[in-house]
Amino acid sequence: VKSKNKIDIAAAAEVVWDKLADISNWPAWQKGVTHTVVYGEIKEGTRFDWKAGGLSFKSQIHTSIREKEFGWTGKILGASAVHNWYFEEKENKTIVTIEESLQGILPSLFTRYFQKILDSGIRKNLEELKEAVEGK
């Protein structure tokens, strides 16, 4: 199951990056995230645990290129995910693109359900990030 979406945020890529890469502060602006623990600096290879929607995730940062790309992998019972964020600064705004994929037995068995959840989750992530950065 794969999904991709993007949004324009009225802020510099540095501001958007700082908000997203501050994993410890996700619960402050992502309504579904209730808990995060980061085991080290924000860089490739760093692991973090988090809870969202009542589920616990174990994740690891695989890409950390300041103001350009940020991504992680995550695992939960029956599924694994790859989540990538891309930042493009253009005309006093940042275009943020998310790509996410889910693999595993559950996404394979319930493809339509997981596609719907993934598409709506990505839209919500983008909207919450925009609101958190723009302060609206």
SULNOR-V813099 format. One record per residue. N is the residue number from 1. PSI is psi in whole degrees, -180 to 180 (999 if undefined). OMEGA is omega in whole degrees, 0 to 359 (999 if undefined). Layout:
n->[N/N]
psi->[PSI/PSI]
omega->[OMEGA/OMEGA]
This chain:
n->[1/2/3/4/5/6/7/8/9/10/11/12/13/14/15/16/17/18/19/20/21/22/23/24/25/26/27/28/29/30/31/32/33/34/35/36/37/38/39/40/41/42/43/44/45/46/47/48/49/50/51/52/53/54/55/56/57/58/59/60/61/62/63/64/65/66/67/68/69/70/71/72/73/74/75/76/77/78/79/80/81/82/83/84/85/86/87/88/89/90/91/92/93/94/95/96/97/98/99/100/101/102/103/104/105/106/107/108/109/110/111/112/113/114/115/116/117/118/119/120/121/122/123/124/125/126/127/128/129/130/131/132/133/134/135/136]
psi->[129/149/153/141/166/165/151/132/129/71/161/153/-33/-42/-44/-47/-49/-37/-49/-42/-9/73/-38/-24/6/-43/-22/-25/-12/110/-34/-17/124/-16/140/145/124/131/67/-168/160/98/168/133/-17/135/152/150/148/159/135/136/29/1/147/132/144/121/164/133/127/-20/130/87/103/128/8/-55/143/130/158/162/157/152/144/160/120/2/152/153/152/123/123/136/138/140/128/112/131/123/58/25/169/127/118/125/136/138/132/145/147/135/160/178/-44/-48/-31/-39/-34/55/-49/-43/-50/-33/-44/-45/-43/-47/-46/-34/-41/-44/-44/-44/-46/-46/-41/-38/-44/-46/-42/-39/-44/-16/29/999]
omega->[181/177/180/178/179/180/174/178/183/179/176/179/179/181/180/178/182/179/183/185/176/185/180/183/179/181/181/183/175/186/183/183/183/185/174/172/180/184/177/179/176/180/179/179/180/178/174/177/180/178/177/179/180/181/178/181/172/187/177/178/178/179/178/178/188/176/181/184/176/181/180/172/179/179/173/183/175/181/171/184/170/186/181/177/179/183/177/180/185/174/176/176/176/175/181/179/175/169/177/175/177/177/175/185/182/176/178/182/185/187/182/179/182/177/179/180/181/180/182/179/178/177/181/178/181/180/179/177/178/180/181/182/183/178/181/999]
